């Protein structure tokens, strides 16, 4: 390994970072100063490289929605609005760290094939020394390869030094906390974990997202029983998301007559995540609960959720309302009227925290977030109960009704995805969980 003084990954929009990188004393690096992931993977760490190369860490810059968001929205916005100008460089602190360190700003698009495409590579994480301040979201100088294993054998290629922070959730917070230029926490996955029950029980991010298994760390190394797997499964992995929330449906009667008003409750228990659900890019995510009644002929009756009356609830029930008008700035369309806010059937309960621009309009542009709305997401080990009322049709012929509750998850609001020509898999909804209950209809 070449001896370098390397600054670590940073918060995407940290003004401190941008000023540091622009200072006269900032180290100047070249891409050639850093080994490529392929070099690490073909010389020693083959299994780990194969895992990383199929993870979102390797796609942090080349992922199509991230590319569209940066080049169509963030970059033009940064050049039009001085308040958010720092995102031109800052976003790359977590999405293309080597581009930031080498001054390749803005990086060329992924189609150019530069080393910005390596994303969060081996060199990036294993050269992080730590962070400055009480909350991890910036950086601290460091050098040599860092590891979390005590007593690791010496490498013939590079130095190894044990860094305890690599075992903790604080290490992940360096990128998984983020503030907007307006000082708003627009990503707070680490903070959510820190404030939740798992941190108190010494369960860290790595325990879920980098599970241990018996394997080798390097081709010439011995077999260990507890090697961290570099799979980083998260929001983009359906197998990770499915089953996150436990779902149950409870009708208040097992038998009803035509014309009756049947009351139902649906409980949602977050049994799996150490942070809130959804988390991360909350401005993009859509999680909603749908309840339908199905008669014996297969006819479906959509049941709207009952309102609870809490402040800001209007943002948690799906409507045809327009939002995201501030996209008109980077799109250079002063008459942009916005897009459908939810783009799902009306009346469903949405578990979200809305982001608002300086004009108080809901936004999906995290860098343009000046305030946050009600946080109606599901916390770790939290149970929410939603209530519904279904009026049994007077003319119903079915002798039994099946009630189906489904929790859906979507990485991106579909109206935005369609408008910006994002690949459909990025906004195609899938089921997190489903629950059923039956009620008999008597004359």
N, C-alpha and C positions, 0 to 999 in steps of 0.2 A: 504494500500500500504506500502511496506517496504521502509524505508528511505534510499535512495542511492544518491550518487553523480554520475550522469550518463552523459557521453558524448554523443552528438547527432550523428545522421547519418552523413556520410562524403563522400567526393569525392572518387570515386572508386580507383583512382591511386595516391592519394595525398602522396607524400614522407613525408610531415610533419606529416600526420596522422600515418604512419607506424612507424616513429621514436618515436612519442609520445607514441604509444601503447607498444613499446619495452623498454621504459624508466623504471627506477627503481621506479619512483613515480606514475606510472599508477595504478589506482584502479583496483583491480582484482575482477571480478564478476563470478557468477555461473548462469547457466540457471535458477536455482530455485529462484534466486533473482527477477525474472521478472514474472509477471502474464501472463498466456497464453491468446491468443485471445478468446479461447473458454470460459475461465472463465469470461472474460468481457462480452461476448455475452450471456451467459446463466444466469448470475446473474442480469444484469441490461440493457445492451445496445443491445437488441436482434435485432431490425431492422437494426441498424448500423452494427452490426456484420454480419448479413446476406448479406448486401450490400458489405461490405469489402471482405467477403469470396468468392465472385464471381468476384472480381476485380483482376486486374493484380498486385495490391499491395500485395495480399496474395500469388501470384504466382511468385514473383520476384526471388525466388531461385529454385522453382520446375518446372518452365516453361521449356519445353523440349529443345528449342533452347538455352536458357541460360545455361542449364546444359551441353549440348554438347559443347557450345562455351567455357565454363570454364574448363571442365575436358579434352576435346580433344585438345584445342588450347591454351587458356590463361595459364593454370597451367603448362603444359609441356614447353611452351615457357619461362615462368618465371624462370624455373629451368635450362634452357639452355643458357639464355642471361641475364647477370647481369644488363644490362640497364633496362630491364623490370621486374626485380625480384620482385618489390614491388606489382605487380598485384596479386600475390598469396594471399596476405592478403587484399590488397586495394579494389579489386572488391567487396568483401563482405561487405564493408562499406555501400553500397546501396542495395545489393541483399540479404544479410543475416546479418544484423547489429548485432543481438544478438550473432551470432557466432564470430564476430569480437571482441565484448566487452568481451566475455568470454574466448578469446584466442583459440577457437575451429577452428584453421586454419591449413591446409585447412579443411573446413567442410566435413563431409562424404557425399557421393552422396545422393540425395533425397530418394532413395530406402531404406536407412538405417533408415529413420523416425526420425531423430534427430530434435531438436527444431530450427535448422537452417531453416527448412522447413516453419517456420512461416513467413519468409520474412519480409516485412515492416509491422509490427504488430501494435496493439493499443499502446503498451508500447513505441515503437520506436518513433512514431510521437508525442505522448502526453508527452514525457519527454524531448523534444528538447527545450533548453532555447534560442538558437540563433546561431550566427556564428561569426567568427572573420574575420576582413579585410573588404575591400570595396565590394568585389564580393562574394556572398554566394557560397561556395563550400567546406568549411571545418567545424569546430565545435567550440563550447564553452561549458564549464561545466554548468550543470543545475540540478535542482531537483524538485520534486513534479509534479502533473499532471497539464499540461497547457491547457488552453482553450481560445477561442476567444470571448466568450460572457460576456459582462459586467453585473454584478449583478446575476450571476448564483447561484442557491441555493446550499447549502452545500451538499456534498455527505457523506453518512454514511460509505463509504468504503475507500475513499482517499481524500487528500487535493485537492483543486482546486485553481489555480491562473491564472488570466487573463494575457495572453501574446500577445500583439498587433501584433507581427510578424506573428502569425498564420493566420491573415487576409490578408496577403500580398503575392505577387508572390515571394518575397525574400525567404520566407519559403520554397517554392518548389525548388528554385535554389540550395539549399543545396545538392540535388542529381541530379537535372536536368541541372547542369553545370558540366563539367568534362574536365580535362586536361590529356593528355597522358604523359608518362615519358619524352617525348621530349618537353614538354611545349606547346603543341598545343591543342586548344579547340576542343575536339572531340565530346562533347555534349554542346550545348549552347542554349537550348530552353528558359531558363530564360533570357539570354542576348538578344535573338531575341525579346522576349516580351518587355524587358526593353527599347530597342532601337526603338520599333515600336509605332504605334499610340494608342494602347489600354492602355498602362501604363500611358501615358499622360492624358488619360480620366478616370483614376482611375478604370479601369476594370482589375481585377486580375485573375490569373490562376483559383482560386477557383470558380469564377463566371461561368465558363464554365464546369469545370471538377468536381465541387462539388456544383451543383445547389441547391438553397434553396427550401424547400417545407414545407407544414404544416404537422407536425408529432411530435412525442415525442423523447426526447434524451435518456431517461432512463425509465425503467418500472414503477418506482414510481414517475416519474416527470410529469409535466403538458404538455399540448399541446402548441407548439410554432408555429407561422406562418412561420418561416424562418429558419428551421433547415437545416444545411448543409448535403446533402445526400452524403454518402461515396461510390459513384459508380466509380469514377475515370475513366470514359470512355475516351479512347484515341486511340492511333494508332492501337491497337489490336481489336477495336470494329468497325465493318463495319458500324453500324448505326451512329457512330460519324464521320466516314471518308466520307461516301457517301454525296454528295452535297457540300463538302468543296469548290470545285472550280466550278464556274459558267462557262459554255461552250457555245459558239456561233460559227456558221459556216457562212461565207459570200462569195459566189461566186461573181466574178466581172461581170458576165452576167447571165441573167435568161434564155437565149436561146443560143445554140451553134450549129455549123455544124460539121459533122465528119472531123477530122483533125485539128480542132481548138485547141489552147493552152489555156485552162481555168485556170485562176488564182483564188486561194481561200485563204482566211485568216481565222484563228481560233483564237478567243480571249479567254483567260483564266483569270478569275478574282477570286482572293482569298477573298471570302466574309465571311469566317467563322473562320479562325484560328487567334489567337493573336500572333502567331509566324510564322516562315516560314513553307512551306509545300514542301517536308517532313521535319520533324525535329527529334530530339532524335538520335537514332542509324542510322544516315544518311549513314554510310558506308554499312549498310545492305539493306536499303530501295531502292525500284525501283518504280518511278512514270514516266509513259510515255504516250505520245499522239500518237494515231494512227488515220489516215484518210484513208478511203476507199471509192471508188465509186462502186455502186451496180446497175446493169442494171435490166431491167424488168424480166429477166430470173433468177435472183439471182446470176449471175456471179459477183465476187468481183475483183476489181482492187486496189491493195495496192499503195498508193501515198507517196513517200518519202518526208520528209520535205526539204524545201529549206535552204541551208546554209546561215548563217548571216555573218560569217567571223570574229567572235570575238576570242581572244586568249583562247585556251583551249576548243574550241567548239567540238573538236573530242571526248571529253568525254561525250558530251550531245547528240550524235547521235548514235543509236544502231548499233553495228557491231558484227562480229564473233571473234573479238580480244580476246586473252587470257589475263588473269590477275590473281591476288591473289597468285603469285608464292611464297610469303613469308609464306604461309601455310605449305610449305615443311619443315620449321624449327620444329614446334611442332609435325608435322606428321613424323618427322625423315626420310624424303625422299629427299636426296640432288638432285635427278633428277626430282623433281616435276615440271612439265612444266606449271602448272596453270590450270585454268578453264575458260570456256567462260565467258567473262566479263558481258554480258547483258542477254544472253540466251532468247532473244525475236526477232521477225522479224527485219531485218535490215532496216535502214532508218527512224526509229521513233525518235521523239524528246524526250529526257530524261531530267527530272528536278532533278538535283542532284548536289552535291558537292563532287568530288572525294577526297579520302584520299590516301596519298602516304607513303610508307615505307622509311627507310633511303637510300635505293638504287634507289628511285624514281619510284618504281612500285606501281600500284594501289593495295590497300589492303582493306580487310574487318576486319582486326585485329586492332581495335581502339587503343589498347595499343602499337602497333608498328607503329603508325602514326607520321611521322616526319615533314610532310608538308601537306598543303591543296591545291587543285586546284581551278578552277573557281567555284564560287557559282552561279549556275543557278537554284536555287529553287525559288518558288513563295512566296514573302513576304506578310505579312498581308495587305489587301486592295490593293495589287499590281495587275496590269493587264499586262499580256504578250500577244504578238501577234505573231503567227507562220504563215509562208507563204508556200503555196504549188502550184505546177503547174501540171495540168493533161492534157495530150494530148489525146483528144477524138479519139478513134480508127477509122481509115478510114472505116472499114467494119462493124461498129456498126449497129445493127438492131433495137435496143431499141429506143423508142421515148422519153424516160425520164431516167435520171440518178438521183439516190439518193446518196448524200454524207453524210457519217456517221463519225463523229468525236467522239472518245472515249478516255477518260482519265482513265488509269489503275493504280492500286496501288498494290504493293507487299511488304510484310514485309521483305522478304529475297530474294536475287538473287537465282533463282531456280537452277542454276548449282551448287552453294554451298550447297543448301539444299539437292539435290539429292546425291551429293558426300559424304556428312556426315550423310546420312540417317536421316535427320530431317523430322518429320511428315509433310505430304504434305500440311496440312492446313496452315502451317507457310509460305509457298511460293506460295500458290495458288493465282493467281491474281483475283481481282474483280474490277468492274466498279465504279469509283468515280462519273462520270457523262457522259452523252451522248448527242450529238446535231446532228440535221439533216438539210439538205437543198436539194432542188430539182432544177434540170436544165432540160429544154426541149431540145430535139435534133431535129433540123429541117433540111430538105433537101435543 
